[in-house]
Amino acid sequence: MKRIAWLTLIAAMMLVGTASAAYVSISAPQTVYVGDPLKVTGTTVVEGLPKPSLDPGFSTEIILYRAQYAKHEVGRQTIVVQEDGAFSATFETEGLEAGTYSVELVDPTQTTFGSSSKTQRTVTLVDRSGSIRIDSPLNQDFDGTLDLRGSIGEIGDTGVRILVEHDGTTVYGPKYIATDKDGAFSVAVPISAGGTYEVTFSDNKGYIGAQEFVVTGTPGPTATQAMISASSPATRSAPAYFEVDTRSGTVTIATSAGIDWVIEYIDEDDILRKVNNKGMLEAETVEVAARGGPVYVKVYPMSYNDSGTVQVSASNADSVRVSQTAPGLFGDATPTPAQAAPVPAALALLAILAVVLARRG
């Protein structure tokens, strides 16, 4: 056993060559889709040795070369060895041509790394952007939605992941939408302003491509400013429920003030959200990106001791009404008529007195 251990140690030491030669090994994926980051990892650990072959803090450069015909540099990063002997670097591939690339670690002295080191890897970049066909106009007039229609031939019915950004802000997604057997997709993305929108397409394999859309025009002044409302009593144990029939675009929903109200709402994607940012002196307000379908709202006081009538108002909506079906959507029991409209205590007492007097008469 001792002889085997010594042989193992000797073999490990041979990997690093002389005392001055260190062992390094880099790894990179064989294939990367253009637009996805190229992540390179490395180690200076030799199996069988008690510590990494390079001290923590050691740094050098790693270079990405285009190697299709003649080799030329397209990117360079500095790597720093960590305490566990590992290091990493990331190269952005957006804008690079498809083809063969080489990732190479620079030996700063030409003798720092031993001959057993692995300092070069070959990577193939694949451009998938040609598989995207856009059918909706690249220039659209503002109507509250961004029309996205097209197909991605190579993905079939596996779905496509869409991210929509405007002025550096995400306005939709990233979210998967359905595709048919031909890779066709269609979605109307709610937007609240004109401008340039960048749409990124990807799937479970990675990045596919991107497309810019230009939307001209602005929301009309009456589309978002007109407020309509409905009212209902609400307590902590008996919330008020509303249905808001939205228009396309941003819909603002607000409560009345005077009580610290909590808003829960279910949007058109059946996602439940809860908002309680204000106190009793300010109205609770939420903004919902809508496509013209119903949004369900539940309102109740933050405190169990509070009760009152809440007025829910909405802009950019066709109607706001008290809903009898919404409790089930929130997973709440549907109130019975007695629960929904309890008889005031004073009226109940008068009714009892009337019965007693009638019997005495």
DRENDO-1510 file (C-alpha; in Angstrom, 1 decimal, always signed):
<recs>
REC; n; res; u; v; w
REC; 1; MET; +0.0; +0.0; +0.0 .
REC; 2; LYS; +2.8; +2.4; +0.9 .
REC; 3; ARG; +4.5; +1.6; -2.5 .
REC; 4; ILE; +1.2; +2.4; -4.3 .
REC; 5; ALA; +0.8; +5.7; -2.4 .
REC; 6; TRP; +4.4; +6.7; -3.3 .
REC; 7; LEU; +3.8; +5.9; -7.0 .
REC; 8; THR; +0.6; +8.0; -7.0 .
REC; 9; LEU; +2.5; +10.9; -5.5 .
REC; 10; ILE; +5.4; +10.6; -8.0 .
REC; 11; ALA; +2.9; +10.4; -10.9 .
REC; 12; ALA; +1.2; +13.6; -9.6 .
REC; 13; MET; +4.5; +15.4; -9.3 .
REC; 14; MET; +5.4; +14.4; -12.9 .
REC; 15; LEU; +2.3; +16.2; -14.1 .
REC; 16; VAL; +3.7; +19.5; -13.0 .
REC; 17; GLY; +7.2; +18.7; -14.4 .
REC; 18; THR; +9.9; +20.7; -12.6 .
REC; 19; ALA; +9.5; +22.5; -9.4 .
REC; 20; SER; +9.0; +25.8; -11.3 .
REC; 21; ALA; +6.4; +24.5; -13.7 .
REC; 22; ALA; +2.7; +24.6; -12.6 .
REC; 23; TYR; -0.2; +22.6; -13.7 .
REC; 24; VAL; -3.3; +24.4; -15.1 .
REC; 25; SER; -6.3; +23.1; -17.0 .
REC; 26; ILE; -9.1; +25.2; -18.7 .
REC; 27; SER; -12.5; +24.0; -19.7 .
REC; 28; ALA; -15.0; +25.5; -22.1 .
REC; 29; PRO; -18.2; +24.2; -23.8 .
REC; 30; GLN; -17.7; +22.7; -27.3 .
REC; 31; THR; -20.7; +24.7; -28.7 .
REC; 32; VAL; -22.1; +28.1; -27.8 .
REC; 33; TYR; -25.0; +29.9; -29.4 .
REC; 34; VAL; -24.2; +33.4; -30.6 .
REC; 35; GLY; -25.6; +35.8; -28.0 .
REC; 36; ASP; -25.0; +33.5; -25.0 .
REC; 37; PRO; -22.0; +34.1; -22.8 .
REC; 38; LEU; -18.9; +31.9; -23.3 .
REC; 39; LYS; -17.9; +30.8; -19.8 .
REC; 40; VAL; -14.4; +29.4; -19.4 .
REC; 41; THR; -13.3; +27.8; -16.1 .
REC; 42; GLY; -10.0; +26.5; -14.9 .
REC; 43; THR; -8.1; +24.8; -12.1 .
REC; 44; THR; -4.5; +24.6; -10.9 .
REC; 45; VAL; -5.3; +21.6; -8.7 .
REC; 46; VAL; -3.4; +18.3; -9.3 .
REC; 47; GLU; -5.1; +15.2; -8.0 .
REC; 48; GLY; -3.0; +13.7; -5.3 .
REC; 49; LEU; -1.2; +16.9; -4.2 .
REC; 50; PRO; -2.2; +18.7; -1.0 .
REC; 51; LYS; -2.6; +22.2; -2.5 .
REC; 52; PRO; -3.0; +24.0; -5.9 .
REC; 53; SER; +0.1; +24.3; -8.0 .
REC; 54; LEU; -0.2; +28.1; -8.2 .
REC; 55; ASP; -0.6; +30.5; -5.3 .
REC; 56; PRO; -3.9; +32.3; -4.8 .
REC; 57; GLY; -3.8; +35.7; -6.4 .
REC; 58; PHE; -1.7; +34.6; -9.4 .
REC; 59; SER; -3.1; +36.3; -12.5 .
REC; 60; THR; -2.6; +36.1; -16.3 .
REC; 61; GLU; -4.7; +36.7; -19.4 .
REC; 62; ILE; -7.0; +34.4; -21.4 .
REC; 63; ILE; -7.6; +35.2; -25.0 .
REC; 64; LEU; -10.4; +34.4; -27.4 .
REC; 65; TYR; -9.3; +34.0; -31.0 .
REC; 66; ARG; -11.3; +33.6; -34.2 .
REC; 67; ALA; -9.7; +30.5; -35.8 .
REC; 68; GLN; -11.8; +29.9; -38.9 .
REC; 69; TYR; -9.0; +30.6; -41.4 .
REC; 70; ALA; -6.2; +32.9; -40.0 .
REC; 71; LYS; -6.2; +33.2; -36.2 .
REC; 72; HIS; -6.9; +36.7; -34.8 .
REC; 73; GLU; -7.8; +38.0; -31.4 .
REC; 74; VAL; -11.5; +39.0; -30.6 .
REC; 75; GLY; -11.4; +39.3; -26.8 .
REC; 76; ARG; -9.1; +39.2; -23.8 .
REC; 77; GLN; -9.9; +38.7; -20.1 .
REC; 78; THR; -7.7; +38.6; -16.9 .
REC; 79; ILE; -8.1; +35.5; -14.7 .
REC; 80; VAL; -7.1; +35.4; -11.0 .
REC; 81; VAL; -6.5; +32.2; -9.2 .
REC; 82; GLN; -8.6; +31.8; -6.0 .
REC; 83; GLU; -7.8; +30.0; -2.8 .
REC; 84; ASP; -9.2; +26.7; -4.0 .
REC; 85; GLY; -7.1; +26.9; -7.2 .
REC; 86; ALA; -10.0; +27.8; -9.5 .
REC; 87; PHE; -10.4; +30.7; -11.9 .
REC; 88; SER; -12.9; +31.7; -14.5 .
REC; 89; ALA; -13.6; +34.2; -17.3 .
REC; 90; THR; -16.6; +35.1; -19.4 .
REC; 91; PHE; -16.7; +36.3; -23.0 .
REC; 92; GLU; -19.8; +37.9; -24.6 .
REC; 93; THR; -20.6; +36.5; -28.0 .
REC; 94; GLU; -23.2; +38.9; -29.2 .
REC; 95; GLY; -22.2; +40.3; -32.5 .
REC; 96; LEU; -19.6; +37.6; -33.2 .
REC; 97; GLU; -19.7; +35.6; -36.4 .
REC; 98; ALA; -20.5; +31.9; -36.3 .
REC; 99; GLY; -17.6; +29.6; -36.7 .
REC; 100; THR; -14.6; +28.1; -34.9 .
REC; 101; TYR; -12.9; +29.9; -32.0 .
REC; 102; SER; -10.0; +29.1; -29.8 .
REC; 103; VAL; -9.7; +30.0; -26.1 .
REC; 104; GLU; -6.0; +30.2; -24.9 .
REC; 105; LEU; -4.4; +30.8; -21.5 .
REC; 106; VAL; -1.3; +33.0; -21.7 .
REC; 107; ASP; +1.8; +31.6; -20.1 .
REC; 108; PRO; +3.4; +34.8; -18.7 .
REC; 109; THR; +7.0; +33.5; -18.8 .
REC; 110; GLN; +6.6; +30.7; -21.4 .
REC; 111; THR; +7.8; +28.3; -18.6 .
REC; 112; THR; +5.3; +29.0; -15.8 .
REC; 113; PHE; +3.0; +26.1; -16.9 .
REC; 114; GLY; +4.2; +22.5; -17.2 .
REC; 115; SER; +3.9; +20.5; -20.4 .
REC; 116; SER; +0.9; +18.5; -19.0 .
REC; 117; SER; -1.2; +21.6; -18.7 .
REC; 118; LYS; -4.2; +22.1; -20.9 .
REC; 119; THR; -4.2; +25.8; -21.8 .
REC; 120; GLN; -6.2; +25.8; -25.1 .
REC; 121; ARG; -9.8; +24.8; -26.0 .
REC; 122; THR; -11.7; +25.0; -29.3 .
REC; 123; VAL; -15.2; +26.4; -29.3 .
REC; 124; THR; -17.8; +26.5; -32.1 .
REC; 125; LEU; -20.2; +29.4; -32.2 .
REC; 126; VAL; -23.6; +28.7; -33.8 .
REC; 127; ASP; -25.8; +31.5; -35.0 .
REC; 128; ARG; -29.5; +30.7; -34.7 .
REC; 129; SER; -30.9; +34.1; -35.6 .
REC; 130; GLY; -31.5; +33.1; -39.1 .
REC; 131; SER; -34.3; +30.7; -37.9 .
REC; 132; ILE; -36.5; +33.6; -36.7 .
REC; 133; ARG; -39.1; +34.9; -39.1 .
REC; 134; ILE; -41.0; +38.0; -38.0 .
REC; 135; ASP; -44.5; +38.4; -39.5 .
REC; 136; SER; -45.7; +41.4; -37.4 .
REC; 137; PRO; -44.7; +45.0; -38.6 .
REC; 138; LEU; -41.3; +46.2; -37.3 .
REC; 139; ASN; -42.9; +49.7; -37.2 .
REC; 140; GLN; -46.2; +49.9; -35.3 .
REC; 141; ASP; -48.6; +52.7; -34.3 .
REC; 142; PHE; -49.2; +52.9; -30.6 .
REC; 143; ASP; -52.4; +51.2; -29.5 .
REC; 144; GLY; -51.4; +49.9; -26.0 .
REC; 145; THR; -49.9; +46.7; -27.2 .
REC; 146; LEU; -46.8; +45.5; -29.1 .
REC; 147; ASP; -47.8; +42.9; -31.7 .
REC; 148; LEU; -45.3; +40.0; -31.9 .
REC; 149; ARG; -46.0; +37.4; -34.5 .
REC; 150; GLY; -43.7; +35.1; -36.3 .
REC; 151; SER; -42.1; +31.6; -36.3 .
REC; 152; ILE; -38.9; +29.9; -35.4 .
REC; 153; GLY; -38.5; +26.9; -37.7 .
REC; 154; GLU; -36.1; +24.8; -35.6 .
REC; 155; ILE; -38.0; +24.7; -32.3 .
REC; 156; GLY; -41.4; +23.2; -33.4 .
REC; 157; ASP; -43.9; +23.2; -30.5 .
REC; 158; THR; -41.4; +23.4; -27.6 .
REC; 159; GLY; -42.2; +27.0; -26.9 .
REC; 160; VAL; -40.2; +30.2; -27.1 .
REC; 161; ARG; -38.9; +32.4; -24.3 .
REC; 162; ILE; -39.5; +36.2; -24.9 .
REC; 163; LEU; -38.0; +39.2; -23.2 .
REC; 164; VAL; -39.2; +42.7; -24.1 .
REC; 165; GLU; -37.1; +45.7; -23.0 .
REC; 166; HIS; -37.7; +49.5; -23.5 .
REC; 167; ASP; -35.1; +52.1; -22.5 .
REC; 168; GLY; -33.2; +49.5; -20.6 .
REC; 169; THR; -36.2; +48.4; -18.6 .
REC; 170; THR; -37.9; +45.1; -18.8 .
REC; 171; VAL; -41.6; +45.5; -19.8 .
REC; 172; TYR; -42.4; +41.8; -20.4 .
REC; 173; GLY; -40.9; +38.5; -19.4 .
REC; 174; PRO; -38.7; +36.7; -19.7 .
REC; 175; LYS; -41.6; +34.4; -20.3 .
REC; 176; TYR; -42.3; +31.3; -22.4 .
REC; 177; ILE; -45.2; +31.4; -24.9 .
REC; 178; ALA; -46.6; +28.6; -26.9 .
REC; 179; THR; -45.5; +27.7; -30.4 .
REC; 180; ASP; -47.2; +25.3; -32.8 .
REC; 181; LYS; -45.6; +22.4; -34.7 .
REC; 182; ASP; -44.1; +24.9; -37.2 .
REC; 183; GLY; -42.6; +27.1; -34.4 .
REC; 184; ALA; -45.2; +29.8; -35.0 .
REC; 185; PHE; -45.9; +32.2; -32.1 .
REC; 186; SER; -48.2; +35.2; -31.4 .
REC; 187; VAL; -48.5; +37.5; -28.4 .
REC; 188; ALA; -49.8; +41.0; -27.7 .
REC; 189; VAL; -47.4; +42.6; -25.2 .
REC; 190; PRO; -49.0; +45.5; -23.1 .
REC; 191; ILE; -47.0; +48.7; -23.4 .
REC; 192; SER; -47.6; +52.2; -22.1 .
REC; 193; ALA; -45.5; +54.4; -24.4 .
REC; 194; GLY; -44.0; +54.7; -27.9 .
REC; 195; GLY; -40.4; +54.2; -28.6 .
REC; 196; THR; -37.9; +51.4; -29.5 .
REC; 197; TYR; -38.5; +48.0; -28.0 .
REC; 198; GLU; -35.9; +45.2; -28.1 .
REC; 199; VAL; -37.3; +41.7; -28.2 .
REC; 200; THR; -35.0; +38.8; -27.3 .
REC; 201; PHE; -35.9; +35.2; -28.3 .
REC; 202; SER; -34.5; +32.1; -26.6 .
REC; 203; ASP; -35.5; +28.6; -25.6 .
REC; 204; ASN; -34.3; +25.7; -23.4 .
REC; 205; LYS; -31.1; +25.4; -25.6 .
REC; 206; GLY; -30.2; +29.0; -25.2 .
REC; 207; TYR; -30.2; +32.3; -27.1 .
REC; 208; ILE; -31.8; +32.4; -30.6 .
REC; 209; GLY; -31.8; +36.1; -31.6 .
REC; 210; ALA; -33.2; +39.6; -31.1 .
REC; 211; GLN; -35.3; +42.0; -33.0 .
REC; 212; GLU; -36.1; +45.8; -32.6 .
REC; 213; PHE; -39.6; +47.2; -33.0 .
REC; 214; VAL; -40.3; +50.9; -33.2 .
REC; 215; VAL; -43.7; +52.1; -31.9 .
REC; 216; THR; -44.8; +55.6; -32.8 .
REC; 217; GLY; -47.4; +57.7; -31.1 .
REC; 218; THR; -48.4; +58.2; -27.5 .
REC; 219; PRO; -51.4; +57.2; -25.3 .
REC; 220; GLY; -54.4; +59.4; -25.7 .
REC; 221; PRO; -55.1; +61.7; -22.7 .
REC; 222; THR; -58.5; +60.1; -22.0 .
REC; 223; ALA; -57.3; +56.5; -22.2 .
REC; 224; THR; -55.5; +56.6; -18.9 .
REC; 225; GLN; -56.9; +59.6; -17.0 .
REC; 226; ALA; -60.7; +58.8; -16.8 .
REC; 227; MET; -61.4; +57.0; -13.5 .
REC; 228; ILE; -64.4; +54.8; -12.9 .
REC; 229; SER; -65.2; +53.2; -9.6 .
REC; 230; ALA; -67.4; +50.9; -7.4 .
REC; 231; SER; -67.8; +50.6; -3.7 .
REC; 232; SER; -68.4; +47.8; -1.2 .
REC; 233; PRO; -68.2; +47.2; +2.6 .
REC; 234; ALA; -65.0; +45.4; +3.7 .
REC; 235; THR; -63.6; +43.9; +6.9 .
REC; 236; ARG; -60.6; +41.7; +7.5 .
REC; 237; SER; -62.8; +38.6; +7.7 .
REC; 238; ALA; -65.2; +39.7; +4.9 .
REC; 239; PRO; -63.2; +41.4; +2.2 .
REC; 240; ALA; -64.6; +43.3; -0.8 .
REC; 241; TYR; -64.2; +41.8; -4.2 .
REC; 242; PHE; -64.3; +43.6; -7.6 .
REC; 243; GLU; -63.9; +42.8; -11.3 .
REC; 244; VAL; -62.2; +45.3; -13.5 .
REC; 245; ASP; -62.7; +45.1; -17.2 .
REC; 246; THR; -59.5; +46.5; -18.5 .
REC; 247; ARG; -58.4; +48.1; -21.8 .
REC; 248; SER; -55.0; +47.3; -23.4 .
REC; 249; GLY; -52.1; +49.1; -21.8 .
REC; 250; THR; -51.4; +50.2; -18.2 .
REC; 251; VAL; -54.4; +50.1; -15.9 .
REC; 252; THR; -54.2; +52.0; -12.6 .
REC; 253; ILE; -56.3; +50.6; -9.7 .
REC; 254; ALA; -56.6; +52.6; -6.5 .
REC; 255; THR; -58.6; +52.4; -3.2 .
REC; 256; SER; -60.1; +55.2; -1.2 .
REC; 257; ALA; -58.1; +56.6; +1.7 .
REC; 258; GLY; -59.0; +56.7; +5.4 .
REC; 259; ILE; -58.2; +53.1; +6.2 .
REC; 260; ASP; -55.0; +51.1; +5.7 .
REC; 261; TRP; -56.3; +48.9; +2.9 .
REC; 262; VAL; -54.6; +45.8; +1.5 .
REC; 263; ILE; -55.0; +45.0; -2.3 .
REC; 264; GLU; -54.7; +41.6; -3.7 .
REC; 265; TYR; -55.3; +41.1; -7.4 .
REC; 266; ILE; -55.2; +38.4; -10.1 .
REC; 267; ASP; -54.0; +39.6; -13.5 .
REC; 268; GLU; -54.8; +38.1; -16.9 .
REC; 269; ASP; -52.0; +35.6; -16.6 .
REC; 270; ASP; -53.7; +34.2; -13.4 .
REC; 271; ILE; -50.8; +35.5; -11.2 .
REC; 272; LEU; -51.8; +36.6; -7.7 .
REC; 273; ARG; -50.1; +39.7; -6.3 .
REC; 274; LYS; -50.4; +41.5; -3.0 .
REC; 275; VAL; -49.8; +45.2; -2.3 .
REC; 276; ASN; -49.7; +47.2; +0.9 .
REC; 277; ASN; -47.4; +50.2; +0.6 .
REC; 278; LYS; -49.5; +53.0; +2.0 .
REC; 279; GLY; -51.1; +53.8; +5.3 .
REC; 280; MET; -54.5; +55.1; +6.2 .
REC; 281; LEU; -53.9; +58.6; +4.9 .
REC; 282; GLU; -53.1; +57.6; +1.3 .
REC; 283; ALA; -54.9; +55.5; -1.3 .
REC; 284; GLU; -53.4; +52.1; -2.1 .
REC; 285; THR; -52.4; +52.0; -5.8 .
REC; 286; VAL; -51.3; +49.4; -8.2 .
REC; 287; GLU; -50.4; +49.4; -11.9 .
REC; 288; VAL; -51.3; +46.4; -14.1 .
REC; 289; ALA; -50.1; +45.7; -17.6 .
REC; 290; ALA; -53.3; +44.6; -19.3 .
REC; 291; ARG; -54.4; +43.2; -22.6 .
REC; 292; GLY; -58.1; +44.0; -22.4 .
REC; 293; GLY; -59.3; +41.2; -20.2 .
REC; 294; PRO; -60.6; +41.0; -16.6 .
REC; 295; VAL; -58.5; +41.7; -13.5 .
REC; 296; TYR; -60.0; +40.6; -10.2 .
REC; 297; VAL; -59.4; +42.6; -7.0 .
REC; 298; LYS; -59.7; +41.8; -3.3 .
REC; 299; VAL; -59.6; +44.5; -0.7 .
REC; 300; TYR; -59.6; +44.3; +3.1 .
REC; 301; PRO; -58.2; +46.4; +6.1 .
REC; 302; MET; -54.7; +45.7; +7.3 .
REC; 303; SER; -56.1; +45.8; +10.9 .
REC; 304; TYR; -58.6; +43.3; +12.2 .
REC; 305; ASN; -60.2; +46.2; +14.2 .
REC; 306; ASP; -60.9; +48.3; +11.1 .
REC; 307; SER; -64.0; +48.1; +8.8 .
REC; 308; GLY; -65.6; +50.4; +6.3 .
REC; 309; THR; -66.7; +50.9; +2.8 .
REC; 310; VAL; -63.9; +50.9; +0.2 .
REC; 311; GLN; -64.1; +52.6; -3.1 .
REC; 312; VAL; -62.0; +51.0; -5.8 .
REC; 313; SER; -61.3; +53.2; -8.9 .
REC; 314; ALA; -59.6; +52.3; -12.1 .
REC; 315; SER; -58.2; +54.1; -15.1 .
REC; 316; ASN; -57.9; +52.8; -18.7 .
REC; 317; ALA; -60.8; +50.4; -17.9 .
REC; 318; ASP; -64.3; +49.9; -19.3 .
REC; 319; SER; -66.0; +49.0; -15.9 .
REC; 320; VAL; -65.4; +48.3; -12.2 .
REC; 321; ARG; -68.1; +46.3; -10.4 .
REC; 322; VAL; -68.5; +44.3; -7.3 .
REC; 323; SER; -67.9; +40.6; -8.0 .
REC; 324; GLN; -69.8; +37.6; -6.6 .
REC; 325; THR; -67.5; +35.1; -8.4 .
REC; 326; ALA; -64.1; +36.5; -7.4 .
REC; 327; PRO; -63.9; +35.0; -3.9 .
REC; 328; GLY; -63.5; +31.5; -5.4 .
REC; 329; LEU; -60.7; +32.7; -7.6 .
REC; 330; PHE; -58.8; +33.9; -4.5 .
REC; 331; GLY; -59.5; +30.5; -2.8 .
REC; 332; ASP; -62.0; +32.1; -0.4 .
REC; 333; ALA; -65.4; +30.9; +0.5 .
REC; 334; THR; -68.2; +32.6; -1.3 .
REC; 335; PRO; -70.1; +34.7; +1.2 .
REC; 336; THR; -73.7; +33.7; +1.9 .
REC; 337; PRO; -76.4; +36.4; +1.5 .
REC; 338; ALA; -76.5; +36.8; +5.3 .
REC; 339; GLN; -72.7; +37.2; +5.4 .
REC; 340; ALA; -72.7; +39.6; +2.5 .
REC; 341; ALA; -75.3; +41.9; +3.9 .
REC; 342; PRO; -75.6; +41.5; +7.7 .
REC; 343; VAL; -78.7; +43.0; +9.4 .
REC; 344; PRO; -77.6; +45.9; +11.6 .
REC; 345; ALA; -77.9; +45.2; +15.3 .
REC; 346; ALA; -80.4; +48.1; +15.8 .
REC; 347; LEU; -82.7; +46.9; +13.1 .
REC; 348; ALA; -82.6; +43.4; +14.6 .
REC; 349; LEU; -83.5; +44.7; +18.0 .
REC; 350; LEU; -86.5; +46.7; +16.6 .
REC; 351; ALA; -87.7; +43.6; +14.8 .
REC; 352; ILE; -87.7; +41.6; +18.1 .
REC; 353; LEU; -89.5; +44.4; +20.0 .
REC; 354; ALA; -92.2; +44.5; +17.2 .
REC; 355; VAL; -92.8; +40.8; +17.6 .
REC; 356; VAL; -93.1; +41.1; +21.4 .
REC; 357; LEU; -95.5; +44.0; +21.2 .
REC; 358; ALA; -97.6; +42.2; +18.6 .
REC; 359; ARG; -97.9; +39.2; +20.9 .
REC; 360; ARG; -99.0; +41.3; +23.9 .
REC; 361; GLY; -101.6; +43.0; +21.7 .
</recs>
